[in-house]
Amino acid sequence: MMTFPNFMHSTEQIEIIVRTAECGSIARAASALGIRTADARDLLKKFEDDLGHRLFVRSIFGMRATKEGEAFLEYYNNRLREGKGLDDPCLGDEAAE
């Protein structure tokens, strides 16, 4: 199992990673979080640079988790959900219906 160094990161960065994986797009993840796509992209890139691993394969068809990204998501997804109780990430207001 991959281990992740304990470096400074924000809940917002973790939310961006989790939502990007769930939505398959950083633009949809940013929209679901109510932040600008450029800001989400910058936070994700800084996180990946600090971690030393790319968490997503980027393509014109969207984003999908790398092997490292899948390991990261497995580790943090439960922590984030337990702490924040996230709604469905991609449906926005539709999730409340």
C-alpha positions in Angstrom: 0.0 0.0 0.0 1.3 3.4 -0.9 1.9 5.8 2.0 1.4 9.5 1.9 3.8 11.9 3.6 2.3 14.2 6.2 2.6 17.6 4.5 0.5 20.6 4.8 -2.7 20.4 2.7 -6.1 21.9 3.0 -9.5 20.3 3.2 -10.2 22.3 0.0 -7.4 20.5 -1.8 -8.6 17.1 -0.7 -12.2 18.0 -1.8 -10.9 19.0 -5.2 -9.2 15.7 -5.6 -12.1 13.6 -4.5 -14.6 15.6 -6.5 -12.5 15.6 -9.6 -12.3 11.8 -9.4 -16.0 11.5 -8.9 -16.9 14.0 -11.6 -14.2 13.0 -14.1 -13.5 16.7 -14.8 -11.9 19.5 -12.8 -14.3 22.0 -14.3 -17.3 20.0 -13.0 -15.6 19.5 -9.6 -14.9 23.2 -9.3 -18.5 24.0 -10.2 -19.7 21.6 -7.6 -17.5 23.2 -5.0 -18.4 26.8 -6.1 -14.9 27.8 -7.0 -13.2 28.9 -10.2 -11.8 26.2 -12.4 -8.4 27.9 -12.6 -8.2 28.0 -8.8 -9.1 24.3 -8.6 -6.5 23.5 -11.2 -3.8 25.5 -9.4 -4.6 23.9 -6.1 -4.5 20.4 -7.6 -1.2 21.1 -9.4 0.4 22.4 -6.2 -0.8 19.4 -4.3 0.6 17.0 -6.9 3.9 18.9 -7.0 4.2 18.7 -3.2 3.3 15.0 -3.1 5.6 14.2 -6.0 3.0 12.1 -7.9 0.5 12.9 -10.5 -2.9 11.8 -9.2 -4.8 12.1 -12.5 -4.3 11.3 -16.2 -5.5 14.3 -18.1 -7.0 14.0 -21.6 -9.4 15.8 -23.8 -12.0 13.3 -22.6 -11.6 14.3 -18.9 -9.5 13.1 -16.0 -9.1 9.7 -14.4 -7.1 8.6 -11.4 -3.6 7.2 -11.8 -2.5 4.2 -9.7 -1.2 6.7 -7.1 -4.4 8.7 -7.4 -6.5 5.6 -6.7 -4.4 4.8 -3.6 -4.7 8.4 -2.5 -8.5 8.4 -3.0 -8.9 5.1 -1.1 -6.9 6.6 1.8 -8.6 10.1 2.0 -12.1 9.5 0.6 -13.4 7.9 3.7 -11.7 10.4 6.0 -13.2 13.3 4.0 -16.7 11.8 3.9 -16.6 11.0 7.7 -15.5 14.5 8.5 -17.6 16.5 6.1 -20.6 14.3 5.0 -20.3 15.2 1.3 -23.3 15.2 -1.0 -23.3 13.8 -4.5 -20.5 15.9 -6.0 -21.7 16.4 -9.6 -25.4 16.9 -9.3 -25.3 20.3 -7.4 -28.8 21.2 -6.3 -30.3 18.1 -7.9 -28.7 16.0 -5.1 -31.1 17.6 -2.6 -34.2 16.5 -4.5 
